[in-house]
Amino acid sequence: MIRLASLLTGAVLLAGAAQADPVVRHKIPGSDFPIARAVEVPDDATTIYLSGAVPAVVNENAERGTLKAYGDMTEQTRTVLQAIEKTLKEMDLGIGDIVKLQVFLVAKDGEAMDFAGFMKGYTEFFGTEAQPNLPARSVFQVAGLANPGWLIEIEAIAVREDKD
């Protein structure tokens, strides 16, 4: 009986010492496009849903509600991702903990959305040598956002991996 108790105690200790499963990011085969085809989140991770983040004012002298106040698509993308990064940092997470992004881009003046401008800002945060983790991502063209000067809004889902 004592031997069985020792074996059970050992098994419990080994199970408790096991590392949590990592987040798995599946790359797009044959592509260097900076998004993941899919992301697997282990069941022992905590999922955090961030509300949509919008651009910050970059020109204090410009009238609010104008593109001049918030900048072009690249600048707006940069300030939105900086805001998301700040929110995550306050939760002891980082931009690399994001597993999914939903991006809403506004088309202006009858033109298509500025996807190239968005990608220029996006690739400063994802797929870099310093931060190689890629999220799954969707990008939508929308007619407008709550502020006429905003060209972008981003919702994010991040994961806190339990590390025992």
N, C-alpha and C positions, 0 to 999 in steps of 0.2 A: 504494500500500500504506500509506504514511504517513497519507494522508487517511482511509482506512478505519479505521485504528487510532485516529485522533483522534475520528472519529464514534462508534466503539464506546465509547471512554473517556467521552465526553460523555453518551452514553445511560446508562452505568452510574452516573455521578455524579448525573444527574437521577433515576434510579430510587432511589438511596440517599437522596436529599433528600426524596422523597415522604413525606408524613405518613401515619402509621398510620391505618387506618379507625377511626372512633369507634364506641363502643357506641351503638346506636340503641334508643330506648325508644318503643314504640308505645302511644299513649294509647287509652283506651276511647272510641270515638266517642260524642259527645254526653253525656259523663259527666265529672263532676269528682271521682269516687271516687279516692282516692289510691293506686292501684296501676296498674302498666302492664299492658296486655293481653298484650304480648309484649316481650321484650328480645332484640335481636340482638347477639351478641358476635363481634367480628372474630377471624379465626384467628391474628392476631399478638398477641393479648392473653393474659395469664396468668390462669388461673382459680384461685381460692382457695376451698376448701371449709372452712367453720367448723363445728366440732362444736356440738351443741346447747348453748345458754347458758340458765342457769336464774336465778331471782331471787336477789338478795342480801338478807341480813337487814337490815331497816330499824328494828327494835325490839329492841335488845340485851337488854332486860329480859324479853322474852317467851320462853316455852318454845319451843325449837327444834322444828320439825315442825308448827307451828301457823300458821294464817293471821295471827295477831297478830304473829308474828315477821317475816313477809314482806310484809304489807300486802295491800290489795285488788288487784283485777286491774289497775287503772290504775298503781298504784305498782309492782307486779311487772313489768308491761310496761316501764315506764320503767327499772327497774334492769337488766333483761335487755338492753335496747337500749343502755344505757350500757356494759354489759360488752362487748357486741359492738363498740361504738364504740372502746372502749379497746384491744381486741385488734387491730382494724384500724389504729388509730393507731400501735401498736407495729410494724406492718408498712408504715408510711408510706402508709396508705390512710385513707379516711374512710367515713362511713356512706353517702355518695352513690355510693360504688363498689360497693354491693350491687346485684346484678342479680336475685336470687331469694331469697325467704324461704319457709320452711315453718314454720308456727306451730301449736303444739299447745296447746289450751286445755282445762282441766279444768272439768267441770260439778260443782257442789257441791250437796249437800242436795236432790237430785232436780230441781234447776232446770237450765235450759239454760246453756251457757257464757255468760259475761259478755262478749259481743262488743262492746257499747257501751263498756264499761270498757277493753277492749283497744284499741279505735279511739281513745279519748281519749289514751292514752299513745302509740300509734303515730303519730298525727298531730303530735306534738311533734317527731318526727324525720324524717318523710317528707312531701313535698308542701308544705313551708314555703317562704317567700320566700328564706330563707337556704339551704335545701337542697331544691331542687325535683325532684331525681332520684327517680323512682319505680321500685321493683322489681316484677317479677312476683311473685305471692304466692299461697300456699294456706293456708287455715286449717282445722284439723281439731278436732273435739271428741273428747276422749279420756276414758276412765274414770278415769285417774289417772297420776301421775308418780312417780318414785322417792321423793320426799319428800312426805308428805301435806299439807304447808303450801304447796307450789308449785301455782300455778294455770296456769303457762305455761312453755313451753320453746320456743326459737326456734333453728332451723338457718339458716345464711346461706351464700350463695354470692356472692363478690365478684370483681371483675375488676380487674387492673392493666393499664391500657392502655399498650402500648409507644409511647413518644413519641420518635421519632427526631429 
